Amino acid sequence: MTDVSESFRSRFEFKKELGKGGMGEVYLAYDAFSQRDVAIKLAKLAMLEDPEVGARVKKMWINETRLAGKLRHPYIVEIFEAGVAEDFGYLVMEFVDGGTLRAHTRPGALLPVEAVIEIVYKVCNALEYANTLGLLHRDIKPANVMLTADHTVKVTDFGTAYFTQSDETQVFDVGTLPYMPPEHFKKRPPTVQSDLYAVGVMAYQLLTGALPFNANNFQDLIREKLEANFVPIETRRRDLAPEVRFAVHRAIHRDVEIRYASWAAFCDDLALALPQVDRSKEVAFESARFELLGKLPFFSGFGDAQLWEMIHISEWQDVAESSVIFEAGATGASVYVIAKGDVVVTRDGVTLNRLGPGECFGELAYLDEERPLRSATVRSRTPVVLIEINVDALQSASESLQVAFNRALMKVMVRRIRHSDQRVLDVLRGNA
């Protein structure tokens, strides 16, 4: 293990080595300051001055250190801090207890098709978020995507990242050959389509247990990428739906004019492919829920990170037609948003409101800390899909999610007050 100072050890309790790489060693440690397990990457500064590889390694190390505290997305490993202590540099990162997707790239260990599509969708969303910050990953592959036991996806290793808005000279020849796009070998600068191609190759590999090429050496592989066609995915696996084949083939197409030009387009086709597995389970998948939330008026002001967090803290439930969701006088600690269907709100047999997709109800449970009794009865008019948000979970969520939720709720309240005022005016005018 790299020698570290006593002051460093006084903060971090090193538990075990997690791995070694070209840039250093990675350890599981307990951070006494933040009181959580973290992953710590250590690199000897002397290595950065090596005459042969120093410049390259130094650039990659600087790439990672400059991202500390900036990449905050539920599907990207977060770098909490970076620094220098004694004669080594360190990165303190989110600890992810799981392996990488590499374990699922061989026959006999493949994941179910729907799980692969779900994973690829989340990776795309994470990389789209990185792109909004001016970053291209440039080394997406199964070994750089972690997967926990509950299938949480975490993209890692941004050491090879390309900063699209930087004027600095950047390392060009980086990445892993099978996942490099054909245009890389024509010396074209990286674009979103470079990462998109890599994700497509990874998807192909996760679905078939093989790469989409026949070449067995580097030179032949480069020539095949530039001049030949990849092996059609149905040649290696015949039970895939046409929608899945289409999305993967387009993502790895040699011609950039045909390949997807944006993450949104790729995600749209993945979303179409997923329900083919089982239409009745459409909103059971997080990617489908993400798509649905993004279309609901209540969540229009939420960013991607807030939408994913909302999915994680909420419960989704199917409610049959003419079912009572809660009655006036009942206690409750949840706010509801309607994903699909319609409900009617009544009090003492009088209809107060009818609400549809994107509308919320039960908000007093959140607005009043004393948690008053429900003031009205809510019943489904049609089959309904409800998003139930527990108040305690919401109050423990990130500050950014709470701000987005409060802003959305304020818009709802203002709209309802205006509607109520208009009804009062209409009544008064009718009596005049």
C-alpha positions as CSV (number, residue, x, y, z in Angstrom):
1,M,0.0,0.0,0.0
2,T,1.1,3.6,-0.7
3,D,2.6,5.1,2.4
4,V,0.3,7.8,3.8
5,S,0.8,10.2,6.6
6,E,-0.5,9.8,10.1
7,S,-2.8,12.8,9.7
8,F,-4.3,11.2,6.6
9,R,-4.9,7.9,8.5
10,S,-6.4,9.8,11.4
11,R,-9.3,10.8,9.1
12,F,-9.5,7.7,7.0
13,E,-9.7,4.1,8.3
14,F,-8.4,1.9,5.4
15,K,-10.3,-1.3,5.3
16,K,-9.2,-3.2,2.2
17,E,-7.7,-2.8,-1.3
18,L,-10.4,-2.6,-4.1
19,G,-8.1,-2.6,-7.1
20,K,-5.0,-1.3,-8.9
21,G,-4.8,0.5,-12.2
22,G,-2.5,2.6,-14.3
23,M,-3.1,5.7,-12.2
24,G,-2.8,4.2,-8.7
25,E,-4.4,2.1,-6.1
26,V,-8.0,2.2,-4.8
27,Y,-9.1,1.4,-1.3
28,L,-12.3,1.1,0.7
29,A,-12.0,3.4,3.7
30,Y,-14.2,4.9,6.4
31,D,-14.2,8.7,6.4
32,A,-14.4,9.8,10.1
33,F,-15.4,13.4,9.0
34,S,-18.4,12.5,6.9
35,Q,-19.0,9.2,8.7
36,R,-19.5,7.1,5.7
37,D,-17.6,4.5,3.6
38,V,-15.7,5.9,0.7
39,A,-13.4,4.7,-2.1
40,I,-10.0,6.4,-2.1
41,K,-7.7,6.5,-5.1
42,L,-4.1,7.1,-4.3
43,A,-1.4,8.1,-6.9
44,K,2.3,8.7,-6.2
45,L,3.2,12.1,-7.5
46,A,6.5,10.8,-8.7
47,M,4.6,8.7,-11.2
48,L,3.3,11.8,-12.8
49,E,6.8,12.9,-13.7
50,D,7.7,9.6,-15.4
51,P,9.4,10.5,-18.8
52,E,7.5,7.8,-20.7
53,V,3.9,7.9,-19.4
54,G,4.0,10.8,-17.0
55,A,2.4,13.4,-19.2
56,R,-0.5,11.1,-20.2
57,V,-1.1,9.9,-16.6
58,K,-0.9,13.4,-15.3
59,K,-3.5,14.7,-17.7
60,M,-5.9,11.9,-16.8
61,W,-5.3,12.5,-13.1
62,I,-6.0,16.3,-13.5
63,N,-9.2,15.4,-15.4
64,E,-10.5,13.5,-12.5
65,T,-9.4,16.0,-9.8
66,R,-11.1,18.9,-11.6
67,L,-14.4,17.0,-11.5
68,A,-14.5,16.8,-7.8
69,G,-17.9,18.0,-6.5
70,K,-19.1,18.7,-10.1
71,L,-20.6,15.5,-11.4
72,R,-23.8,14.9,-9.3
73,H,-26.0,12.4,-10.9
74,P,-27.6,9.3,-9.4
75,Y,-25.9,7.1,-12.1
76,I,-22.4,8.6,-12.0
77,V,-19.9,7.8,-9.2
78,E,-19.4,11.1,-7.4
79,I,-16.0,12.4,-6.6
80,F,-16.3,14.2,-3.2
81,E,-12.9,15.8,-3.0
82,A,-9.3,15.8,-4.4
83,G,-6.1,16.8,-2.9
84,V,-2.4,16.3,-2.3
85,A,-0.9,14.9,0.9
86,E,2.9,14.3,1.4
87,D,4.1,12.7,-1.8
88,F,0.8,11.4,-3.2
89,G,-2.4,12.7,-4.7
90,Y,-5.8,11.4,-3.6
91,L,-9.4,11.3,-4.7
92,V,-12.2,10.6,-2.3
93,M,-15.1,9.0,-4.1
94,E,-18.5,7.5,-3.6
95,F,-18.1,3.8,-2.6
96,V,-20.2,1.5,-4.8
97,D,-20.6,-2.0,-3.3
98,G,-20.8,-4.1,-6.5
99,G,-19.0,-5.3,-9.5
100,T,-18.9,-4.0,-13.1
101,L,-20.9,-5.0,-16.1
102,R,-17.9,-6.9,-17.4
103,A,-19.2,-9.9,-15.4
104,H,-22.3,-10.0,-17.7
105,T,-20.5,-9.9,-21.1
106,R,-20.1,-13.6,-21.6
107,P,-22.5,-16.4,-22.5
108,G,-24.0,-18.0,-19.5
109,A,-23.8,-14.8,-17.4
110,L,-26.0,-12.5,-19.5
111,L,-28.6,-10.4,-17.8
112,P,-32.3,-10.5,-18.9
113,V,-33.0,-8.3,-22.0
114,E,-35.2,-5.9,-20.1
115,A,-32.5,-5.4,-17.5
116,V,-29.9,-4.6,-20.2
117,I,-32.2,-2.1,-21.8
118,E,-32.8,-0.5,-18.5
119,I,-29.1,-0.3,-17.7
120,V,-28.2,1.1,-21.1
121,Y,-31.0,3.7,-20.8
122,K,-29.6,4.9,-17.4
123,V,-26.0,5.0,-18.8
124,C,-27.3,7.2,-21.7
125,N,-29.0,9.5,-19.3
126,A,-25.9,9.8,-17.1
127,L,-23.7,10.6,-20.1
128,E,-26.3,13.1,-21.4
129,Y,-26.0,14.9,-18.1
130,A,-22.2,14.9,-18.4
131,N,-22.5,16.4,-21.9
132,T,-24.6,19.3,-20.5
133,L,-21.5,20.1,-18.4
134,G,-19.3,20.0,-21.5
135,L,-17.9,16.5,-20.9
136,L,-17.4,13.4,-23.2
137,H,-16.4,10.2,-21.3
138,R,-14.3,8.6,-24.2
139,D,-13.9,5.3,-22.4
140,I,-17.3,3.8,-21.9
141,K,-17.1,0.0,-21.7
142,P,-18.6,-2.6,-19.3
143,A,-15.6,-2.4,-17.0
144,N,-16.3,1.3,-16.4
145,V,-20.0,0.8,-15.4
146,M,-20.7,-0.6,-12.0
147,L,-23.8,-2.5,-11.0
148,T,-24.9,-3.0,-7.4
149,A,-27.0,-6.0,-6.2
150,D,-30.2,-3.9,-6.6
151,H,-29.2,-3.0,-10.2
152,T,-28.2,0.6,-9.4
153,V,-26.0,1.8,-12.3
154,K,-22.9,3.9,-11.7
155,V,-20.7,5.2,-14.5
156,T,-17.1,5.6,-13.3
157,D,-13.6,6.6,-14.5
158,F,-13.8,10.0,-16.1
159,G,-10.0,10.2,-16.3
160,T,-10.1,10.1,-20.1
161,A,-12.8,12.8,-20.3
162,Y,-12.7,15.3,-23.1
163,F,-13.7,18.9,-22.1
164,T,-15.5,20.3,-25.1
165,Q,-15.3,23.9,-23.9
166,S,-11.6,23.8,-22.9
167,D,-8.9,25.7,-24.8
168,E,-6.2,23.4,-23.3
169,T,-4.4,20.7,-25.3
170,Q,-6.1,17.4,-24.6
171,V,-4.9,13.8,-25.0
172,F,-6.4,12.4,-28.1
173,D,-5.4,8.8,-28.3
174,V,-7.4,7.4,-25.4
175,G,-10.1,4.8,-25.0
176,T,-10.4,1.0,-25.5
177,L,-10.2,-0.2,-29.1
178,P,-13.4,-2.3,-29.5
179,Y,-15.4,0.7,-28.2
180,M,-13.7,3.4,-30.3
181,P,-15.8,4.8,-33.2
182,P,-14.6,4.5,-36.8
183,E,-14.1,8.2,-37.1
184,H,-11.5,8.1,-34.3
185,F,-9.1,6.4,-36.7
186,K,-9.6,9.2,-39.2
187,K,-8.3,11.7,-36.5
188,R,-11.7,13.4,-36.2
189,P,-12.3,15.2,-32.8
190,P,-14.6,13.3,-30.4
191,T,-18.3,14.2,-30.3
192,V,-21.4,12.9,-28.5
193,Q,-21.6,10.3,-31.2
194,S,-18.3,8.9,-30.0
195,D,-19.7,8.0,-26.6
196,L,-22.9,6.9,-28.2
197,Y,-21.1,4.4,-30.4
198,A,-19.3,3.0,-27.3
199,V,-22.6,2.5,-25.5
200,G,-24.0,0.8,-28.5
201,V,-21.1,-1.7,-28.6
202,M,-21.5,-2.3,-24.9
203,A,-25.2,-2.9,-25.4
204,Y,-24.5,-5.4,-28.2
205,Q,-22.0,-7.2,-25.9
206,L,-24.4,-7.3,-22.9
207,L,-27.1,-8.8,-25.1
208,T,-25.0,-11.4,-27.0
209,G,-21.9,-12.1,-24.9
210,A,-19.7,-11.1,-27.9
211,L,-18.4,-8.0,-29.7
212,P,-20.0,-7.0,-33.0
213,F,-16.8,-7.8,-35.0
214,N,-15.1,-10.9,-36.4
215,A,-11.5,-9.5,-36.3
216,N,-9.0,-11.2,-33.9
217,N,-6.2,-8.6,-34.0
218,F,-5.9,-4.8,-33.6
219,Q,-5.1,-4.0,-37.3
220,D,-8.0,-6.2,-38.6
221,L,-10.4,-4.7,-36.1
222,I,-9.5,-1.1,-37.2
223,R,-9.9,-2.1,-40.8
224,E,-13.2,-3.8,-40.1
225,K,-14.5,-0.7,-38.3
226,L,-13.5,1.6,-41.2
227,E,-14.5,-0.6,-44.1
228,A,-16.7,-3.5,-43.2
229,N,-20.1,-4.1,-41.6
230,F,-20.5,-5.3,-38.1
231,V,-22.0,-8.7,-37.4
232,P,-25.8,-8.2,-37.3
233,I,-27.0,-8.8,-33.7
234,E,-29.6,-11.3,-34.9
235,T,-26.8,-13.5,-36.1
236,R,-25.7,-14.0,-32.5
237,R,-29.1,-13.9,-30.9
238,R,-32.4,-14.5,-32.6
239,D,-34.9,-13.8,-29.8
240,L,-34.5,-10.1,-29.7
241,A,-37.4,-7.8,-30.6
242,P,-37.0,-5.8,-33.8
243,E,-37.1,-2.6,-31.7
244,V,-34.0,-3.7,-29.7
245,R,-32.1,-4.7,-32.9
246,F,-32.9,-1.4,-34.6
247,A,-31.7,0.7,-31.6
248,V,-28.4,-1.2,-31.2
249,H,-27.6,-1.3,-34.9
250,R,-28.2,2.4,-35.4
251,A,-26.1,3.3,-32.3
252,I,-23.0,1.4,-33.8
253,H,-23.5,2.4,-37.4
254,R,-20.2,3.4,-39.1
255,D,-21.9,6.3,-40.9
256,V,-22.4,9.2,-38.4
257,E,-25.2,10.5,-40.6
258,I,-27.1,7.4,-39.8
259,R,-26.0,6.8,-36.2
260,Y,-28.0,8.6,-33.5
261,A,-27.0,12.2,-33.2
262,S,-28.3,12.7,-29.7
263,W,-28.8,10.8,-26.5
264,A,-32.5,11.8,-26.5
265,A,-33.1,10.0,-29.8
266,F,-31.3,6.9,-28.6
267,C,-33.3,6.9,-25.3
268,D,-36.6,7.4,-27.2
269,D,-35.9,4.2,-29.2
270,L,-34.8,2.3,-26.1
271,A,-38.1,3.4,-24.4
272,L,-40.0,2.0,-27.3
273,A,-38.1,-1.3,-27.1
274,L,-38.6,-1.8,-23.4
275,P,-42.4,-2.1,-23.3
276,Q,-42.2,-4.9,-25.9
277,V,-41.0,-7.1,-23.1
278,D,-44.3,-6.8,-21.3
279,R,-46.7,-4.0,-22.0
280,S,-48.5,-4.6,-18.6
281,K,-45.3,-3.8,-16.8
282,E,-44.5,-0.6,-18.7
283,V,-44.3,1.7,-15.6
284,A,-42.5,-1.0,-13.5
285,F,-39.2,0.0,-15.2
286,E,-37.4,3.1,-13.9
287,S,-36.6,4.2,-17.5
288,A,-40.3,4.1,-18.4
289,R,-41.1,6.0,-15.2
290,F,-38.5,8.6,-16.1
291,E,-40.0,9.1,-19.5
292,L,-43.5,9.4,-18.0
293,L,-42.5,11.9,-15.3
294,G,-40.8,14.1,-17.8
295,K,-44.1,14.5,-19.6
296,L,-46.3,15.3,-16.6
297,P,-47.0,19.1,-16.0
298,F,-46.2,18.8,-12.3
299,F,-42.6,17.8,-13.0
300,S,-41.9,20.2,-15.8
301,G,-39.4,22.2,-13.8
302,F,-37.5,19.2,-12.5
303,G,-34.0,18.4,-13.8
304,D,-33.0,14.9,-14.7
305,A,-31.2,14.3,-11.4
306,Q,-34.3,15.4,-9.5
307,L,-36.6,13.1,-11.6
308,W,-34.4,10.1,-10.9
309,E,-34.4,10.9,-7.2
310,M,-38.2,11.3,-7.2
311,I,-38.5,7.8,-8.7
312,H,-36.3,6.4,-6.0
313,I,-38.2,7.9,-3.0
314,S,-41.7,7.3,-4.4
315,E,-44.1,4.4,-4.5
316,W,-46.0,3.7,-7.7
317,Q,-49.4,1.9,-7.5
318,D,-52.2,0.8,-9.7
319,V,-55.7,1.7,-8.5
320,A,-58.8,0.2,-9.9
321,E,-61.7,2.2,-11.2
322,S,-64.1,3.6,-8.5
323,S,-61.7,2.9,-5.6
324,V,-61.4,5.1,-2.6
325,I,-57.9,6.4,-2.3
326,F,-58.5,8.1,1.0
327,E,-61.5,9.4,2.9
328,A,-62.2,12.7,4.6
329,G,-61.2,12.5,8.2
330,A,-58.5,9.9,7.6
331,T,-54.9,10.4,8.6
332,G,-52.2,10.4,6.0
333,A,-48.6,11.2,5.5
334,S,-48.3,11.1,1.7
335,V,-48.7,13.4,-1.3
336,Y,-50.0,11.9,-4.5
337,V,-49.4,12.8,-8.2
338,I,-51.5,11.2,-10.8
339,A,-49.4,9.5,-13.5
340,K,-52.4,8.0,-15.5
341,G,-56.1,8.2,-15.2
342,D,-58.6,10.6,-13.4
343,V,-59.8,11.0,-9.8
344,V,-62.7,13.0,-8.3
345,V,-62.5,15.0,-5.0
346,T,-65.6,15.2,-2.9
347,R,-66.7,16.5,0.5
348,D,-70.0,15.6,2.1
349,G,-71.2,14.2,-1.3
350,V,-70.4,17.5,-3.2
351,T,-67.9,17.3,-6.0
352,L,-65.0,19.8,-5.4
353,N,-62.7,18.9,-8.2
354,R,-61.7,16.4,-10.9
355,L,-58.0,15.8,-11.4
356,G,-56.1,14.1,-14.2
357,P,-52.5,13.2,-15.2
358,G,-49.9,15.5,-13.7
359,E,-52.2,16.8,-11.0
360,C,-51.5,16.4,-7.3
361,F,-53.6,15.9,-4.2
362,G,-53.1,15.3,-0.5
363,E,-50.6,18.2,-0.3
364,L,-51.7,19.4,3.2
365,A,-49.8,16.4,4.6
366,Y,-46.7,18.1,3.3
367,L,-47.6,21.7,3.9
368,D,-48.8,21.4,7.5
369,E,-46.2,19.8,9.8
370,E,-49.0,18.8,12.2
371,R,-50.3,16.4,9.6
372,P,-54.0,17.3,9.8
373,L,-56.8,14.9,8.9
374,R,-57.7,14.6,5.2
375,S,-60.2,17.3,4.3
376,A,-61.9,15.5,1.4
377,T,-62.5,12.1,-0.1
378,V,-60.6,11.1,-3.2
379,R,-61.9,8.4,-5.5
380,S,-60.7,7.1,-8.8
381,R,-63.0,7.7,-11.8
382,T,-60.9,5.4,-14.1
383,P,-58.1,3.0,-13.6
384,V,-55.3,5.1,-12.1
385,V,-51.5,4.9,-11.8
386,L,-50.6,6.9,-8.7
387,I,-47.2,8.2,-7.6
388,E,-47.2,8.2,-3.8
389,I,-44.6,10.4,-2.1
390,N,-44.1,9.9,1.6
391,V,-43.7,13.3,3.4
392,D,-40.8,12.0,5.6
393,A,-38.9,10.7,2.6
394,L,-39.4,14.0,0.7
395,Q,-38.2,16.0,3.7
396,S,-35.1,13.8,3.9
397,A,-34.4,14.2,0.1
398,S,-31.8,16.4,-1.4
399,E,-32.2,20.2,-1.1
400,S,-32.5,20.5,-4.9
401,L,-35.4,18.0,-5.0
402,Q,-37.2,19.8,-2.2
403,V,-36.7,23.2,-4.0
404,A,-38.1,21.7,-7.2
405,F,-41.0,20.1,-5.4
406,N,-41.9,23.2,-3.5
407,R,-41.8,25.3,-6.6
408,A,-44.1,22.9,-8.4
409,L,-46.5,22.8,-5.5
410,M,-46.6,26.5,-5.3
411,K,-47.7,26.7,-8.9
412,V,-50.5,24.2,-8.2
413,M,-51.6,26.2,-5.2
414,V,-51.7,29.5,-7.1
415,R,-53.6,27.9,-9.9
416,R,-56.2,26.5,-7.5
417,I,-56.6,29.8,-5.6
418,R,-57.2,31.6,-9.0
419,H,-59.8,28.9,-9.9
420,S,-61.5,29.2,-6.5
421,D,-61.6,33.0,-6.8
422,Q,-63.1,32.8,-10.2
423,R,-65.8,30.5,-9.0
424,V,-66.7,32.9,-6.1
425,L,-66.9,35.8,-8.6
426,D,-69.1,33.7,-10.9
427,V,-71.5,33.0,-8.0
428,L,-71.5,36.6,-6.9
429,R,-72.3,37.8,-10.4
430,G,-75.0,35.2,-10.7
431,N,-76.6,36.6,-7.5
432,A,-76.3,40.2,-8.6
